[in-house]
Every structure is written in structure tokens, then in C-alpha cells.
Amino acid sequence: MSRPRSDAPQATDAATDPLRPADHVDGRQTDVVSPRLGVIGWLRWGWRQLTSMRTALVLLLLLAIAAVPGSIVPQRSADPNGVTKYFQDNPDLAPILDKLQLFDVYTSAWFSAIYILLFISLIGCVIPRVKHHLKALRARPPRTPARLARLADHRTSIVELAPGVDPQAEASRAVDLAAAQLKAGGYRVQRYDGRGSFSVSAERGYLRETGNLLFHIALLGVLIAVGIGGGYTYTGQRVIVEGTTFVNSVGTDYSSFNPGRFVDPDALTPYTMRLDRFDVTYQPFGGESAGQAGDFVAHLTTTLPGHKPVDDQIRVNHPLNIAGDRVYLMGNGYAPTVTVRDPSGKVVFHDSIPFLPQDDNLTSLGVIKVPDGLAKQVGMVSFFYPTQTANASGAFTSVYPALLNPVLTMNVYEGDLGIDNGVPRSVYELDTSGMTQLTGGATGVKSIELAPGHTAELPDGLGTITFDDASPAGATDASQSVKRFASLSIHRDVAAPWVLGFALLALGSLMLALFVPRRRMWVKATPQGATLTLEYAGLARGEDPTLAAAVEALERKHGEAFEHAGGHAAGDLAASPRA
């Protein structure tokens, strides 16, 4: 079967076709090469991409995601003890997380990079839009379209004028009345007359764009407040035992202190806080939810320089405000008081040692270090049981967090405590690698067990140790025989009021951006003999489901006002809506 012959002309080359321009490109051409951007071109392209709103939204989402690890992993700036415990509990994982800066999320290089890029992106987005918005605010409303009937929301009214009335004057007066009504409704108005008609152009809703811009400016304000305010922020931790005083001084009293880069540690307000008493209530022993804490109250005496002492309290979620600092109650526990004497009876150590709780019943671990006064340096790994009992295997445990049967046990070590070699040592840990164990474990010597007020001999004739009874004079039970401690976090955040202010501004401006409609309205009056044609039209800038109702309301109110002003005879007004 033969194919049909085509008489169509064959395609010709663009260069030889006289009907095509010399620079014509058709589908057959494959050698089109885009111009080289060069370094400047690529920089411009990158700047446009960075300062686009899409990129700003992506960076904002990334910033929110990047902040998640800060709420999962303990942070050195807020919970250094938690970081230390995390390293103890996860010795393999913790170094990896540390290299990824997950213990310092908010000061990490990757979080700062996202933060700075978002800051630049928002500035690049906002500044051009502010310029354009200011220009639009100064511009007049657009001219009235020649054919309002083409708009979807359009209505027409025919007015029969009274005999002897000047149609031109009535048309102008109708437009003046419409302009006054629109202006009273918050529109910017502009008269446009000519070609046998009179009209007014009105525009409103610029607050929508204003709100949008204010929202982004508020986000910039939050970033600036957090960035700069963080430099003037500091956080410190301190454990205070009942009867002791804390002085707001970096050099002496803080257990840990994390200042911002602009904080002068020597310029802190030297106020004092004395922990007079720490009260805890527990659910009764033997009942439902036994041992569950009901309330924690730290009773303090605070003193500002040049002021009289003041009685204050700190509760959970009810911090103390003093000298611009906020003091939070982070934890509590027991601080047994021990006294160590040498063989001659001379006191060589006396202190209340905070013991770290290990469970909900406050079985607590503590370390006692006696560096001087005895024949050798002595360290003791101790456990405190508020309500001591023995389990099935004979091991001690606490069955209730209150002081019903307090017992202190300790294993004694002698040797170098490692505190003289210049290496910082934690007061909550004892390095026993270079020490000799004297009691407990494989020594065959029973661990020392003490109740409040009791004394025991240290091994090898080193001396004696006493578990001091802290009960008030005349007390008949053990409920106050051991001092308590409170773990406090002292925090100053100068950026918080600014962040709150910008957040409220962002919320208010977002309401404007979401709920203020932006629209244009026109009223046109055209005299035709003894009649007057009034046209009403509206155009939405974006989503505006209420536009049709607004045009209808404008027609009704304007017609009623025009009729009341004597613009036409009663009953002569006919309307023809078009939607």
C-alpha cells in the first residue's frame, strides 16, 4: 500500500525563511544556550531566593523544628546537673550529642545559622513591601472604570427627576452624597467627572496589608529581642540548706553560672536569701497515693542592699521576684548534718551535706569528703533513707519520703581525694580509683549505720563520725531531725517583656491581616434627559465573601438618602440589580 503524497512545503531553515525574524527559535533548535550569570548574577539570584516569602516561611519552620531538641535534651544553660546526669546514664550517646551541640542548642552554630538567615530573609522581605505600601497609601484611588456593568458585583438604579431640575447638578449632588457616605464608612474617596458622567472612586482595606507588614515586623522584633536580650540574660543554680544564706555574687555562692556575653558578673545586685524552713506535705503513709507530695514551700528571708529583711516564699510555678531576678524552686531533698572528730575528740569536719534523691521515696546519695585533720584523707559514699526498711534480699531502701525512720549508711575510703592537683571535682562524686575501701563491699567490715544523734567509730582508729540530730529543742519525733535543702534557679531575662510585647503586636496585626477586607467601590451618576442612572459596583482585592452585600447596602442607603434629600419624586426609583 503506497503512502499518500504530501504537497505541504517542507520545513525550512529559520535563517532562509523570509517570513521569520532572524532571532526566531523553533522546536527543532537544540543549541540554545542560556547566558552565563557570573558571580554577580549568582549573588543576585541567591539574594532573591533568600529574601522571598517562601524561604522565610521555610526558615521559620526549620527554626521551630531546631528548637525541639532543646526541650528533649537537658541544656547546660538551664540544667547543668541534668547534663551531668545524662552523661552518667548515657556514656555512649552523650558524647555524640555533645559533638552535635545538642546540649547547647540555642547557642549552637546550626541554630544560630538558621536564626541569622531568617533574620536576613525577613528584612529582605519586609523593607521592599513597606516601601511599596507607603507608596500605595499616598496614591489616589484608581479611576472609575468606563463600563462598571462588566464587574460581577454591580447594581443600577434609574431615578426620574422632578420637572425643572438640572440633571447635571443632581448627578453631581448624588455623587457628593455617595462620597460622603463612603468616606464615613472608612473609604478613601476621589471624584472623577467627565464625558457626561459623574463618579466617585473609593478604596479601603489598607489596614490588611498594614497588619501583614506589622506581623512580619513583630517577628523581626522577637528575633532582635531574643538575640540582643540573650546577651544580657543570665542563669545560675544554687543549693541552699536550711539555716544557710545565699549571696547574689558570682565569685562565692553560685554552684553554676551561665551569663550572656554582655553580663558583667561583678555588677550583680548583692541581695541575700536565707532559707529558714522548707515545708513539704505528703499523702499519709498506708493510704492511697501514699508518699505523693502535695505542696512544696521554701520560706526565705530576703534582703536587698539598704532595705530591711523581708519574709518571702517560693512555691512550684510561683517564683520569687527580687531585684529583677526570678528565683524558681527546681528541687529539694535532705541534707544530713555530720560531724567528724579525730581520735582526740577535736572536730575536723562539720557540715550539712545535700544528698541527691534517687527515687520517689527520697532514697538519697551523698558524698562526704574530709581532706584535713585526720591521719589520712577520708571519703565516704553515703546513702540516706528517710523511712528505712530492708527488702527481701536484706538491702536497705526507703518506703516513704518523710522522716519516719531516718538512717544514714556509709562506706569509708582512705587515700588521695584528688582535690590538691588543681583539677575541679564534683562535690557529689568520689573518685575511689586511688583510694582504699575500709568498710562495706569485699572488705568484710560492715558499713557504718547511723540514726540521728548517734556516733560511730571510723575504721583503723581514724576517729569518730556523728549523725547530728537537727530536731528543735523539745521535739519528740524525728520529723525535723534532718535538715532539708532547696535547689534554686536564679534567672534574669531582660528580653521577656519585649518578646511579650512583640508577640502581642504580632497577634493583633495578624487579626488585621485576616479579618480586614480590602475592596474598591464605585458610584457613578449619568444624567440622561429627565432621568438619572446611578451605578454601584465593587471589586474585591482577595477573598471577600461580603462584597455583594456591601454593594447592595451601599445602593440602598444611598438611594434612601438621595430620596430623602429630594433628589426624585417618591415612587419613581427603580432598581435593577446585577450579580
WOBELWO-V204526 format. One record per pair of residues at least 12 apart in sequence whose C-alpha atoms are under 7 Angstrom apart, sorted by the first residue. I is the first residue (numbers start at 1). J is the second residue. If there is no record, write none. Layout:
i->I j->J
i->I j->J
This chain:
i->50 j->121
i->51 j->121
i->51 j->122
i->51 j->124
i->51 j->125
i->52 j->125
i->53 j->125
i->56 j->118
i->56 j->121
i->56 j->122
i->59 j->114
i->59 j->118
i->60 j->118
i->63 j->114
i->63 j->115
i->66 j->111
i->69 j->102
i->70 j->105
i->73 j->102
i->73 j->103
i->74 j->103
i->75 j->103
i->75 j->104
i->76 j->103
i->76 j->104
i->77 j->235
i->77 j->258
i->78 j->235
i->119 j->220
i->119 j->223
i->122 j->220
i->126 j->213
i->126 j->216
i->140 j->190
i->141 j->189
i->141 j->190
i->141 j->201
i->141 j->202
i->141 j->203
i->142 j->201
i->143 j->192
i->143 j->201
i->144 j->192
i->144 j->199
i->144 j->201
i->144 j->522
i->148 j->537
i->151 j->537
i->152 j->579
i->153 j->537
i->153 j->538
i->153 j->548
i->153 j->551
i->153 j->578
i->153 j->579
i->154 j->536
i->154 j->537
i->154 j->538
i->154 j->577
i->154 j->578
i->154 j->579
i->155 j->535
i->155 j->536
i->155 j->537
i->155 j->576
i->155 j->577
i->155 j->578
i->156 j->534
i->156 j->535
i->156 j->536
i->156 j->575
i->156 j->576
i->156 j->577
i->157 j->533
i->157 j->534
i->157 j->535
i->157 j->573
i->157 j->574
i->157 j->575
i->157 j->576
i->158 j->531
i->158 j->532
i->158 j->533
i->158 j->534
i->158 j->573
i->158 j->574
i->158 j->575
i->159 j->531
i->159 j->532
i->159 j->533
i->159 j->568
i->159 j->572
i->159 j->573
i->159 j->574
i->160 j->530
i->160 j->531
i->160 j->532
i->160 j->568
i->160 j->572
i->160 j->573
i->161 j->530
i->161 j->531
i->161 j->532
i->161 j->567
i->161 j->568
i->161 j->569
i->162 j->568
i->162 j->569
i->167 j->527
i->167 j->530
i->168 j->527
i->170 j->567
i->171 j->198
i->171 j->525
i->171 j->526
i->171 j->527
i->171 j->532
i->172 j->198
i->174 j->525
i->174 j->562
i->175 j->198
i->175 j->199
i->175 j->200
i->175 j->523
i->175 j->524
i->175 j->525
i->178 j->523
i->178 j->558
i->179 j->200
i->182 j->202
i->186 j->204
i->187 j->202
i->187 j->203
i->187 j->204
i->188 j->202
i->188 j->203
i->188 j->204
i->189 j->201
i->189 j->202
i->189 j->203
i->190 j->202
i->196 j->526
i->197 j->525
i->197 j->526
i->197 j->527
i->198 j->524
i->198 j->525
i->198 j->526
i->199 j->523
i->199 j->524
i->199 j->525
i->200 j->522
i->200 j->523
i->200 j->524
i->201 j->521
i->201 j->522
i->201 j->523
i->202 j->520
i->202 j->521
i->202 j->522
i->203 j->519
i->203 j->520
i->203 j->521
i->204 j->518
i->204 j->519
i->204 j->520
i->205 j->516
i->205 j->517
i->205 j->518
i->205 j->519
i->206 j->518
i->207 j->512
i->207 j->516
i->208 j->512
i->208 j->513
i->208 j->516
i->208 j->517
i->208 j->518
i->209 j->513
i->211 j->509
i->211 j->510
i->211 j->512
i->211 j->513
i->212 j->509
i->212 j->510
i->212 j->513
i->214 j->506
i->214 j->509
i->215 j->506
i->215 j->509
i->215 j->510
i->218 j->502
i->218 j->503
i->218 j->505
i->218 j->506
i->219 j->506
i->221 j->502
i->222 j->499
i->222 j->502
i->225 j->495
i->225 j->498
i->225 j->499
i->226 j->495
i->229 j->494
i->229 j->495
i->230 j->260
i->230 j->495
i->231 j->260
i->231 j->261
i->231 j->262
i->231 j->263
i->232 j->260
i->232 j->261
i->232 j->262
i->232 j->263
i->232 j->494
i->233 j->259
i->233 j->260
i->233 j->492
i->233 j->493
i->233 j->494
i->234 j->258
i->234 j->259
i->234 j->260
i->234 j->491
i->234 j->492
i->235 j->257
i->235 j->258
i->235 j->259
i->235 j->489
i->235 j->490
i->235 j->491
i->235 j->492
i->236 j->254
i->236 j->256
i->236 j->257
i->236 j->258
i->236 j->489
i->236 j->490
i->236 j->491
i->237 j->254
i->237 j->255
i->237 j->256
i->237 j->257
i->237 j->488
i->237 j->489
i->237 j->490
i->238 j->254
i->238 j->255
i->238 j->487
i->238 j->488
i->238 j->489
i->239 j->485
i->239 j->486
i->239 j->487
i->239 j->488
i->240 j->275
i->240 j->485
i->240 j->486
i->240 j->487
i->241 j->275
i->241 j->335
i->241 j->484
i->241 j->485
i->241 j->486
i->242 j->275
i->242 j->276
i->242 j->277
i->242 j->483
i->242 j->484
i->242 j->485
i->243 j->274
i->243 j->275
i->243 j->276
i->244 j->274
i->244 j->275
i->245 j->272
i->245 j->273
i->245 j->274
i->245 j->275
i->246 j->272
i->246 j->273
i->246 j->274
i->247 j->270
i->247 j->271
i->247 j->272
i->247 j->273
i->248 j->268
i->248 j->269
i->248 j->270
i->248 j->271
i->248 j->272
i->249 j->268
i->249 j->270
i->250 j->265
i->269 j->323
i->270 j->305
i->271 j->303
i->271 j->304
i->271 j->305
i->272 j->302
i->272 j->303
i->272 j->304
i->273 j->300
i->273 j->301
i->273 j->302
i->273 j->303
i->274 j->300
i->274 j->301
i->274 j->302
i->275 j->298
i->275 j->299
i->275 j->300
i->275 j->301
i->276 j->299
i->276 j->300
i->276 j->301
i->277 j->298
i->277 j->299
i->278 j->297
i->278 j->298
i->278 j->299
i->278 j->484
i->279 j->296
i->279 j->297
i->279 j->298
i->280 j->293
i->280 j->295
i->280 j->296
i->280 j->297
i->281 j->293
i->281 j->294
i->281 j->295
i->282 j->294
i->291 j->361
i->291 j->400
i->291 j->401
i->296 j->315
i->296 j->316
i->297 j->313
i->297 j->314
i->297 j->315
i->298 j->313
i->298 j->314
i->298 j->315
i->299 j->312
i->299 j->313
i->299 j->314
i->300 j->312
i->300 j->313
i->314 j->329
i->315 j->329
i->316 j->329
i->324 j->492
i->325 j->490
i->325 j->491
i->325 j->492
i->326 j->490
i->326 j->491
i->326 j->492
i->327 j->488
i->327 j->489
i->327 j->490
i->327 j->491
i->328 j->488
i->328 j->489
i->328 j->490
i->329 j->487
i->329 j->488
i->329 j->489
i->330 j->487
i->330 j->488
i->330 j->489
i->331 j->486
i->331 j->487
i->332 j->485
i->332 j->486
i->332 j->487
i->333 j->355
i->333 j->356
i->333 j->357
i->333 j->484
i->333 j->485
i->333 j->486
i->334 j->354
i->334 j->355
i->334 j->482
i->334 j->483
i->334 j->484
i->334 j->485
i->335 j->352
i->335 j->353
i->335 j->354
i->335 j->355
i->335 j->482
i->335 j->483
i->335 j->484
i->335 j->485
i->336 j->352
i->336 j->353
i->336 j->354
i->336 j->482
i->336 j->483
i->337 j->351
i->337 j->352
i->337 j->353
i->337 j->467
i->337 j->468
i->338 j->350
i->338 j->351
i->338 j->352
i->338 j->465
i->338 j->466
i->338 j->467
i->338 j->468
i->339 j->351
i->339 j->465
i->339 j->466
i->339 j->467
i->339 j->468
i->340 j->464
i->340 j->465
i->340 j->466
i->341 j->463
i->341 j->464
i->341 j->465
i->342 j->373
i->342 j->374
i->342 j->462
i->342 j->463
i->342 j->464
i->343 j->461
i->343 j->462
i->343 j->463
i->348 j->373
i->349 j->370
i->354 j->366
i->354 j->485
i->361 j->398
i->361 j->399
i->361 j->400
i->361 j->401
i->362 j->386
i->362 j->401
i->363 j->384
i->363 j->385
i->363 j->386
i->363 j->397
i->363 j->398
i->364 j->383
i->364 j->384
i->364 j->385
i->365 j->382
i->365 j->383
i->365 j->384
i->366 j->381
i->366 j->382
i->366 j->383
i->366 j->428
i->367 j->380
i->367 j->381
i->367 j->382
i->367 j->427
i->367 j->428
i->367 j->429
i->367 j->430
i->368 j->380
i->368 j->381
i->374 j->462
i->375 j->462
i->376 j->414
i->376 j->415
i->377 j->414
i->377 j->415
i->377 j->416
i->377 j->417
i->378 j->413
i->378 j->414
i->378 j->415
i->379 j->412
i->379 j->413
i->379 j->414
i->380 j->410
i->380 j->411
i->380 j->412
i->380 j->413
i->381 j->410
i->381 j->411
i->381 j->412
i->382 j->408
i->382 j->409
i->382 j->410
i->382 j->411
i->383 j->408
i->383 j->409
i->383 j->410
i->384 j->407
i->384 j->408
i->384 j->409
i->385 j->397
i->385 j->398
i->385 j->406
i->385 j->407
i->385 j->408
i->386 j->398
i->386 j->400
i->386 j->401
i->386 j->402
i->386 j->403
i->386 j->404
i->386 j->405
i->386 j->406
i->386 j->407
i->387 j->399
i->387 j->400
i->387 j->401
i->387 j->402
i->387 j->403
i->387 j->404
i->387 j->405
i->387 j->406
i->388 j->405
i->388 j->406
i->388 j->407
i->403 j->478
i->403 j->479
i->404 j->478
i->404 j->479
i->406 j->451
i->407 j->449
i->407 j->450
i->407 j->451
i->408 j->449
i->408 j->450
i->408 j->451
i->409 j->447
i->409 j->448
i->409 j->449
i->409 j->450
i->410 j->447
i->410 j->448
i->410 j->449
i->411 j->439
i->411 j->440
i->411 j->447
i->411 j->448
i->412 j->437
i->412 j->438
i->412 j->439
i->413 j->435
i->413 j->436
i->413 j->437
i->413 j->438
i->414 j->435
i->414 j->436
i->414 j->437
i->415 j->434
i->415 j->435
i->415 j->436
i->416 j->434
i->416 j->435
i->438 j->459
i->450 j->467
i->451 j->467
i->452 j->467
i->452 j->468
i->452 j->469
i->452 j->481
i->453 j->466
i->453 j->467
i->453 j->468
i->453 j->469
i->454 j->466
i->454 j->467
i->455 j->467
i->469 j->481
i->469 j->482
i->470 j->482
i->470 j->483
i->517 j->544
i->518 j->540
i->518 j->541
i->519 j->539
i->519 j->540
i->519 j->541
i->520 j->538
i->520 j->539
i->520 j->540
i->521 j->537
i->521 j->538
i->521 j->539
i->522 j->536
i->522 j->537
i->522 j->538
i->523 j->535
i->523 j->536
i->523 j->537
i->524 j->536
i->536 j->551
i->536 j->555
i->537 j->551
i->538 j->551
